[in-house]
Amino acid sequence: MAKKSKGNRIQVILECTEHKDSGLPGTSRYITYKNRKTTTERLELKKFNPIMKKKTVHKEIK
């Protein structure tokens, strides 16, 4: 049986950057996928933070 290649898409975890500074308990994290070949740098997306109840910047932590 031939080995499967790893592929270009990998799973990454996004974590809120503003939540750490606020002092509120808990964390806001999202799981998504990115293409390893086309996006070599870390992802940075605006996502909804349910604890702070607003859209904040989430950065890739993994």
C-alpha positions as CSV (number, residue, x, y, z in Angstrom):
1,M,0.0,0.0,0.0
2,A,1.3,3.4,-0.9
3,K,1.7,6.1,1.7
4,K,-0.7,9.1,1.5
5,S,0.9,12.5,1.2
6,K,0.4,14.9,4.1
7,G,-1.4,17.4,1.8
8,N,-1.4,21.2,1.7
9,R,-4.3,21.9,4.0
10,I,-3.6,21.9,7.8
11,Q,-5.7,22.6,10.8
12,V,-4.9,25.7,12.8
13,I,-6.2,27.2,16.1
14,L,-7.1,30.9,16.3
15,E,-7.1,32.7,19.7
16,C,-8.3,36.2,20.6
17,T,-5.6,38.7,21.2
18,E,-7.7,41.3,23.0
19,H,-9.2,38.9,25.5
20,K,-5.9,38.3,27.3
21,D,-5.5,42.0,28.1
22,S,-9.1,42.5,29.3
23,G,-8.7,40.3,32.4
24,L,-12.0,38.4,31.8
25,P,-12.0,34.7,32.6
26,G,-12.0,32.1,29.7
27,T,-10.7,32.2,26.2
28,S,-12.1,32.6,22.7
29,R,-10.7,30.1,20.2
30,Y,-11.7,29.0,16.7
31,I,-10.5,26.0,14.7
32,T,-10.0,26.5,10.9
33,Y,-7.9,25.2,8.0
34,K,-5.3,26.9,5.9
35,N,-3.4,26.1,2.8
36,R,0.3,25.5,3.7
37,K,1.6,26.4,0.3
38,T,-0.2,29.7,-0.4
39,T,-0.4,31.0,3.2
40,T,3.0,30.6,4.8
41,E,2.6,33.3,7.5
42,R,0.4,33.0,10.5
43,L,-3.3,33.7,10.0
44,E,-5.0,36.8,11.5
45,L,-8.8,37.1,11.2
46,K,-11.5,39.1,12.7
47,K,-14.0,36.8,14.5
48,F,-16.8,37.2,17.1
49,N,-15.7,36.9,20.7
50,P,-18.8,35.7,22.7
51,I,-17.4,36.7,26.1
52,M,-16.6,40.3,25.1
53,K,-19.6,40.4,22.8
54,K,-17.8,42.0,19.8
55,K,-15.6,41.2,16.8
56,T,-11.9,41.0,17.7
57,V,-8.7,40.0,16.0
58,H,-7.9,36.3,16.4
59,K,-4.3,35.1,15.6
60,E,-3.0,31.6,14.9
61,I,-1.4,30.0,17.9
62,K,-0.3,26.6,16.6
